[in-house]
Amino acid sequence: MNNIIQNFINIRDELNGISPTPKIIAVSKTFPLSHIQPLIDYGHQVFGENKVQEAKQKWTEVKKKIKNIELHLIGGLQSNKAKDAVILFEYIHSVDSLKLIKELAKAEDKLAIKRKYFIQVNVGEEKQKSGVLEKNLPNLFEECSLHKLHVVGLMCIPPMNLDPLPFFLKLKKLNEQLGLSMMSMGMSSDFKEAAKLGSTHLRIGSKIFGNRSIQ
């Protein structure tokens, strides 16, 4: 298990000298708490999950004991899970529809909780992927403002097997146009490139925890 700590330290070392220093979201999806615990014990507090139900079972008790744990929902969110997501996650990275915006706003009002949100942009315009298309982004961003959601930045997942840099640059440009301060881009295979372009949140899983079983 010490390998997990060393992996995390190696990533942090690779980011040394990049300013501002991006936040490392340790993507713990599909891994049991026993596998993640060494990193928690080491003192890391920022973790990412992609399924609300799995995260609820895994993290509810942990968050009661460790108040500074910060959870990020990085996977797609169905509108009927919006309330549970608002209860559990400090950040939600996958806002991509008006229906979801309305449900998140409703949940925030009912629970008297404010969360932070990234709008997911489908930078590769891939039919199988979630995310708003670039042409629809201004309207969706406006709807977030109208519904009083605190949007902090944009998020993307570049197409597989293509150079991610043009897609990172596209997101950076869109982020700047909207005057947003944060970006969620960069994963295990390309986090350093994303960080150099100003990504503030890196979603790193396998490079920390090892390969996961496919779910």
JOTA-V286784 format. One record per pair of residues at least 6 apart in sequence whose C-alpha atoms are under 8 Angstrom apart, sorted by the first residue. I is the first residue (numbers start at 1). J is the second residue. Records with the same first field share a line. If there is no record, write none. Layout:
I = J  J
//
This chain:
1 = 35  38
2 = 38
4 = 38  39  208  209
5 = 38  39  42  208
7 = 207  208  209
8 = 208
14 = 192
15 = 21  192  195
18 = 195  196
19 = 198
20 = 198  200
21 = 195  200
22 = 195  198  199  200  201  202
23 = 200  201  202
24 = 46  201  202  203  204
25 = 46  47  48  72  201  202  203  204
26 = 46  47  48  203  204  205  208
27 = 47  48  49  203  204  205  206
28 = 36  47  48  49  205  209
29 = 48  49  50  51  54  55
30 = 54  212  213  215
31 = 212
32 = 58
33 = 58
35 = 209
36 = 209
45 = 68  69  70
46 = 69  70  71  72
47 = 69  70  71  72
48 = 71  72  73  74  203
49 = 55  71  72  73  74  75
50 = 73  74  75  76
51 = 73  75  76  77
52 = 73  77  81  84  85
56 = 88
60 = 88
63 = 69
70 = 89  90
71 = 88  89  90  91
72 = 89  90  91  92  93
73 = 85  89  91  92  93  94
74 = 92  93  94
75 = 93  94
76 = 94  130
77 = 94  95  100
78 = 100
79 = 99  100  103  104
80 = 103
82 = 100  103  104  107
83 = 103  104  107  108
85 = 92
86 = 104  107  108  113  115
87 = 111  113
89 = 115
90 = 115  116
91 = 115  116  117  118
92 = 115  116  117  118
93 = 117  118  119  120  154  155  184
94 = 117  118  119  120  131  155
95 = 101  117  118  119  120  131
96 = 119  120  121  130  131  132  140
97 = 132  140
98 = 140  143
101 = 143  144  147  149
102 = 147
104 = 149
105 = 147  148  149
108 = 114  115
114 = 149  150
115 = 149  150
116 = 149  150  151  152
117 = 149  150  151  152  153
118 = 151  152  153  154  155  183  184
119 = 131  132  141  151  153  154  155
120 = 130  131  132  154  155  156
121 = 130  131  132  133  134  137  154  155  156  171
122 = 129  130  131  132  133  134  156  157  158
123 = 133  134  156  157  158  167  170  171
124 = 158  159  167
125 = 133
126 = 159
131 = 156
132 = 140
141 = 151
144 = 150  151
145 = 151
151 = 180
152 = 180  181  182
153 = 175  180  181  182  183  184
154 = 171  175  180  182  183  184
155 = 171  183  184  185
156 = 168  171  184  185
157 = 185  186
158 = 164  167  168
164 = 190
165 = 193  194
168 = 185  194  197
169 = 197
171 = 183
172 = 183  197  198
175 = 181  182  183
182 = 199  200  201
183 = 198  199  200  201
184 = 199  200  201  202  203
185 = 191  194  199  200  201  202  203
186 = 192  193  194  195  199  201  202  203  204
187 = 202  203  204  205
188 = 203  204  205  206  207
191 = 202  203  204
194 = 202
195 = 202
206 = 212
//
